[in-house]
Amino acid sequence: EPRISALLADTKSANEQRLLDAYHKMANVDGERTTFGPKHVAYAAEQCAVKSLLLSDSLFRSLQVSERKFYAKLVENVKENGGEVMIYSSGSKPEAELTKLAGIAAILNFPVTFD
């Protein structure tokens, strides 16, 4: 049923926006508990610091095999360590906003020092 599909899409978009809003709020309140970009997010995940991973679908489904494997491993790592993962739907407003943060961002359980 198209109506149900539209309702589910709206719910997913609302959840994507909710998590993105939480990221921005944390960045304003305690910036050391947020990060973005593949290198910093991957490093934070290695430290088991990622509470919530925000990832663009276009990165997760990259045409480059090595890049796709990198993000698949990152998602698996975050989930194994109890983190939440949100893959942002291509073409959605929240995904467009996430793309401004390199398509990947994270809310951290604790601050991580980056070199």
Legacy VTK file of the C-alpha trace (Angstrom):
# vtk DataFile Version 3.0
C-alpha trace
ASCII
DATASET POLYDATA
POINTS 115 float
0.000 0.000 0.000
1.524 3.352 -1.075
0.120 5.210 1.937
1.902 2.883 4.362
5.150 3.172 2.393
4.931 6.966 2.557
4.274 6.824 6.297
7.310 4.569 6.851
9.494 6.874 4.752
8.339 9.859 6.815
9.137 7.980 10.041
12.633 7.053 8.810
13.294 10.641 7.744
12.075 11.900 11.129
14.414 9.460 12.918
17.306 10.553 10.701
16.574 14.209 11.503
16.215 13.472 15.241
19.686 11.911 15.373
21.216 14.696 13.282
19.649 17.264 15.632
21.125 15.334 18.602
24.549 15.494 16.900
24.310 19.284 16.458
23.063 19.766 20.017
25.969 17.717 21.411
28.419 19.624 19.184
27.176 22.877 20.725
27.117 21.618 24.330
30.200 19.356 24.395
32.026 19.483 21.068
34.640 16.991 22.241
31.936 14.313 22.189
31.273 14.661 18.449
33.398 14.070 15.399
33.002 13.785 11.639
34.922 12.618 8.599
36.028 9.052 7.862
39.415 9.133 9.601
38.226 10.639 12.879
35.071 8.523 13.070
37.026 5.323 12.312
39.582 6.208 14.987
36.814 6.888 17.526
35.234 3.530 16.631
38.575 1.776 17.240
38.529 3.336 20.722
34.962 1.972 21.273
33.856 5.584 21.726
31.036 5.767 19.162
27.583 6.030 20.701
25.796 6.929 17.432
27.127 6.637 13.882
25.510 8.808 11.218
26.406 7.555 7.729
25.262 8.596 4.280
23.796 5.790 2.165
25.881 7.007 -0.785
29.079 6.259 1.181
27.786 2.946 2.541
26.888 1.798 -0.980
29.940 3.279 -2.711
30.829 1.925 -6.134
34.437 1.580 -4.955
34.786 -1.843 -3.337
37.504 -0.759 -0.893
35.429 2.192 0.289
32.296 0.033 0.650
34.264 -2.533 2.699
35.680 0.233 4.906
32.217 1.528 5.783
30.721 -1.960 6.198
33.499 -2.835 8.657
32.996 0.460 10.484
29.240 -0.174 10.843
29.926 -3.693 12.120
32.499 -2.404 14.622
30.127 0.237 16.008
27.267 -2.274 16.348
29.512 -4.875 18.016
30.484 -2.277 20.610
26.875 -1.361 21.404
26.608 1.740 19.263
23.617 2.907 17.262
23.951 3.128 13.461
21.770 5.260 11.218
22.208 4.981 7.451
20.804 8.171 5.897
18.571 7.683 2.845
19.960 9.076 -0.399
18.150 12.189 -1.514
16.590 12.950 1.867
16.914 16.374 3.490
18.779 14.926 6.518
21.207 13.112 4.182
21.910 16.367 2.330
22.701 18.014 5.665
24.936 15.083 6.676
26.804 15.408 3.377
28.003 18.812 4.624
29.817 16.841 7.356
31.604 14.641 4.791
28.696 12.173 4.859
29.799 10.644 8.144
29.618 11.839 11.738
29.452 10.384 15.236
28.221 11.198 18.693
30.763 9.838 21.164
30.362 8.200 24.564
33.488 10.021 25.726
35.991 12.489 24.252
38.727 11.106 22.024
41.998 12.896 21.316
42.888 13.049 17.639
46.444 13.638 16.469
LINES 1 116
115 0 1 2 3 4 5 6 7 8 9 10 11 12 13 14 15 16 17 18 19 20 21 22 23 24 25 26 27 28 29 30 31 32 33 34 35 36 37 38 39 40 41 42 43 44 45 46 47 48 49 50 51 52 53 54 55 56 57 58 59 60 61 62 63 64 65 66 67 68 69 70 71 72 73 74 75 76 77 78 79 80 81 82 83 84 85 86 87 88 89 90 91 92 93 94 95 96 97 98 99 100 101 102 103 104 105 106 107 108 109 110 111 112 113 114
